[in-house]
Amino acid sequence: MYSENIIWLKTRRQEQNYTATTYSSSDQEQRMKYAKRYTKKEPKPGSKRTGSNPKVRPEKPTIKVVPSYPMYINGETVMLRCSSTSCNTSCMYTFYEGQSEVEREEYSDSIEITVNNQSGKLQSYTCIAWKFSTDSLSSDGILLTVKNPPEKPIIIANSRVFDGDTVHIYCKVPDTFTAKRLFFYKEDELISTYLVQEHRSSSSYILTIANITSSSEGNYTCQYEADLINRTWNSMKSDSFLIRVQASSQILNIIRICIGILVLLILAVITVTARKT
């Protein structure tokens, strides 16, 4: 009985017009384990035990995705579940992405997948239930709409900042996305949240720091929350922008004037000394 199971496990894809796959020894052992677990012994004559006919084909299963959304983000992890009303716990399940079997170690009724596809493309998944040497019909396909995550914004600020200045830090959101909220960070710590007004025409948002001091020095980043087909999703953080606060421009001007006066005095002394000689 077990050898029949192994022979069938090697050839059942050919029966369904799938390309035959050569399984590794570990895969054969795994399938053998499941076949052994669910192989039922024939009841003895006169016994009251009755079991399901191993040749009965399982009912056509249904497949669903958890959680269920109208759209998924590239790189997001979701769970696929396959169920057949005639199986209870006695069936194994195989999942397919298009025509290719999804590789895994177990043959349970659920599987975690990472959505990975080109933006705007549909990704199709199906499943079958199998018991002993009998496959169910393939489930109806489930289509996942995939989009790329929101692009990261760009952060800009004045590179020459003096003590006491008013500094404007700009966060520009890509035009292809509509921001719902803006977040500004200093050294990865949230310092400001900006609620975007509806029908806003500009895609740039400003964080203003008045009377800046050396305590405001550091790396600044920004991030936005976008609405993608009734789902909210945070973009990646922008590249960091380093702000360093220099001494006050007024103090620098005074120092420059003093240096200029000192240079003039030195030149005057040199001129007078030269005339006397």
C-alpha positions in Angstrom: 0.0 0.0 0.0 2.8 2.4 0.9 4.8 1.7 -2.3 1.6 2.4 -4.3 1.3 5.8 -2.5 4.9 6.7 -3.4 4.4 5.7 -7.0 1.3 7.8 -7.2 3.0 10.7 -5.4 5.6 10.8 -8.2 3.2 10.6 -11.1 0.0 12.5 -10.0 1.1 15.8 -11.6 1.3 14.0 -15.0 -2.3 12.8 -14.5 -3.3 16.5 -14.1 -1.2 17.7 -17.1 1.4 19.3 -14.8 5.1 18.9 -15.5 6.5 15.9 -13.6 8.7 16.8 -10.7 11.6 14.8 -9.3 11.3 14.9 -5.5 14.2 14.8 -3.1 14.6 12.0 -0.6 13.4 14.3 2.1 10.3 15.2 0.1 9.5 11.5 -0.5 9.9 10.8 3.2 7.6 13.7 4.0 4.9 12.5 1.7 5.4 8.9 2.9 4.8 10.1 6.4 1.5 11.7 5.5 0.4 8.7 3.5 1.2 6.4 6.4 -0.5 8.7 8.9 -3.8 8.7 6.9 -3.7 5.1 5.5 -6.6 3.2 7.1 -6.5 -0.5 7.7 -9.2 -2.6 6.2 -11.8 -3.7 8.9 -11.7 -7.3 10.0 -14.7 -9.5 8.8 -17.6 -8.9 11.1 -16.0 -5.8 12.6 -18.3 -2.8 13.2 -15.6 -0.4 12.1 -16.4 1.2 8.8 -14.3 3.8 7.1 -14.5 6.1 4.1 -13.6 4.6 0.8 -10.0 5.6 0.0 -10.9 5.8 -3.7 -13.6 8.4 -3.2 -12.4 11.7 -4.7 -12.5 14.6 -2.3 -14.9 17.4 -3.0 -13.6 20.4 -5.0 -12.0 22.7 -2.4 -12.2 26.4 -2.0 -9.3 28.7 -1.5 -9.2 32.1 0.3 -6.7 34.6 1.4 -6.3 35.9 5.0 -6.6 38.8 5.5 -8.8 39.7 2.6 -8.1 43.1 0.9 -8.9 44.5 -2.5 -5.2 45.1 -3.1 -1.9 43.8 -1.6 1.6 45.4 -1.3 4.7 43.9 -2.9 6.6 42.1 -0.2 3.5 41.7 2.1 3.0 38.3 3.9 -0.5 36.7 3.7 -2.0 33.3 4.4 -3.8 31.1 1.9 -6.3 28.5 3.2 -7.7 25.6 1.3 -10.7 23.5 2.5 -12.8 20.7 1.2 -16.1 19.8 2.8 -15.5 16.1 2.4 -12.1 16.0 4.1 -12.3 17.1 7.7 -8.7 16.4 8.8 -7.9 13.4 6.6 -6.8 15.3 3.4 -3.5 16.9 2.4 -3.4 20.0 0.2 -1.2 21.3 -2.5 -1.1 25.0 -3.5 -0.2 26.4 -7.0 0.9 29.8 -8.1 -0.2 29.8 -11.7 0.9 26.4 -13.0 3.8 26.0 -10.5 3.5 24.2 -7.2 4.3 26.2 -4.1 7.2 24.4 -2.4 6.9 23.7 1.3 7.6 21.1 4.0 4.1 20.4 5.2 0.9 19.6 3.3 -1.6 21.2 5.7 -4.6 23.3 4.7 -2.8 26.6 5.0 0.4 28.3 3.8 2.0 31.6 4.3 3.3 33.4 1.2 5.1 36.6 0.4 3.4 38.5 -2.3 6.0 39.3 -4.9 4.9 40.5 -8.3 5.1 43.5 -10.7 2.9 46.3 -9.7 -0.5 46.2 -11.3 -0.3 42.5 -12.2 -2.7 39.9 -11.0 -1.3 36.9 -9.1 -3.4 33.7 -9.4 -3.5 30.9 -6.8 -5.3 27.5 -6.7 -5.2 24.4 -4.6 -6.2 20.8 -4.7 -7.1 18.3 -1.9 -5.7 14.8 -2.1 -6.3 11.6 -0.1 -4.5 8.4 -0.7 -4.1 8.2 -4.5 -7.0 10.4 -5.4 -6.9 14.1 -6.2 -9.9 16.5 -6.0 -10.6 18.9 -8.9 -8.6 22.1 -8.7 -10.2 24.9 -6.8 -11.4 28.1 -8.5 -8.5 30.5 -8.8 -8.1 33.5 -6.4 -6.6 36.6 -7.9 -4.4 39.0 -5.8 -4.0 42.6 -7.1 -0.5 43.7 -6.3 0.9 47.3 -6.0 4.3 48.6 -5.1 4.7 50.3 -1.7 4.6 54.1 -1.6 7.9 55.6 -2.8 10.0 57.3 -0.1 9.8 61.1 0.1 12.6 63.7 -0.3 13.7 65.9 2.6 15.4 69.3 1.9 16.6 72.1 4.3 19.1 74.9 4.3 22.6 73.6 4.9 23.8 76.9 6.4 22.1 77.3 9.7 23.1 79.8 12.4 22.2 80.0 16.1 18.9 81.9 16.5 17.8 81.4 12.8 14.3 80.1 11.8 14.8 76.9 9.8 12.3 75.4 7.3 12.6 71.6 6.6 10.7 70.5 3.5 9.3 67.0 2.9 8.3 66.4 -0.7 5.9 63.5 -1.5 6.1 61.9 -5.0 3.3 63.2 -7.2 2.0 59.6 -7.9 0.8 59.3 -4.2 -1.6 61.3 -2.1 -0.5 61.7 1.5 -3.0 61.5 4.4 -0.5 62.3 7.1 3.1 63.4 7.3 5.7 62.5 10.0 8.9 64.2 10.8 11.6 62.5 12.8 14.8 63.5 14.5 17.3 60.7 15.0 14.3 58.3 14.3 12.2 59.8 17.1 8.9 61.2 16.0 8.8 65.0 16.6 5.9 66.2 14.5 2.7 64.8 12.8 1.1 66.8 10.0 -2.5 66.0 9.1 -2.9 66.7 5.4 -5.9 68.8 4.3 -8.1 67.5 1.5 -7.7 69.0 -2.0 -4.3 70.2 -1.2 -2.5 71.2 -4.4 1.1 71.2 -3.2 3.0 67.9 -2.4 5.6 69.6 -0.2 5.2 69.9 3.6 7.1 72.1 5.9 8.5 71.7 9.5 9.5 75.0 10.9 12.0 75.4 13.8 12.1 78.9 15.2 15.1 80.3 17.0 17.2 77.2 16.4 19.9 76.2 18.9 22.6 73.6 19.0 20.2 71.2 20.7 18.3 71.0 17.4 21.4 69.6 15.6 21.0 66.1 14.2 19.7 63.9 11.4 16.1 64.6 10.2 13.9 62.3 8.2 10.3 62.3 7.0 7.6 59.8 6.1 4.0 59.8 4.8 0.9 57.7 5.1 -0.8 57.1 1.8 -4.3 55.7 0.8 -4.0 52.8 -1.6 -7.4 51.5 -2.6 -9.0 51.8 0.8 -5.9 50.7 2.6 -3.4 53.0 4.4 0.2 52.2 4.1 3.3 54.0 5.3 6.1 54.9 2.9 9.7 54.2 3.6 11.5 57.0 5.5 13.4 59.6 3.4 17.1 59.8 3.4 18.4 61.6 6.4 19.4 65.3 6.3 22.1 66.4 8.8 21.5 69.9 10.3 24.4 71.5 12.1 24.0 74.8 13.9 26.8 77.3 13.6 27.5 80.3 15.8 25.2 83.3 15.4 25.7 85.3 12.2 25.8 88.6 14.2 28.7 87.3 16.3 30.5 86.2 13.2 30.0 89.7 11.7 31.5 91.3 14.8 34.5 89.0 14.7 35.0 89.8 11.0 34.9 93.6 11.7 37.4 93.2 14.6 39.8 91.2 12.4 39.5 93.8 9.6 40.3 96.7 12.1 43.2 94.7 13.4 44.6 94.2 9.9 44.2 97.9 9.1 46.1 98.8 12.3 49.0 96.5 11.5 49.2 97.9 8.0 49.2 101.5 9.4 52.1 100.6 11.8 54.1 99.0 9.0 53.6 102.1 6.8 54.6 104.6 9.5 57.7 102.6 10.3 58.7 102.4 6.7 58.5 106.2 6.2 60.7 106.9 9.3 63.4 104.6 8.0 
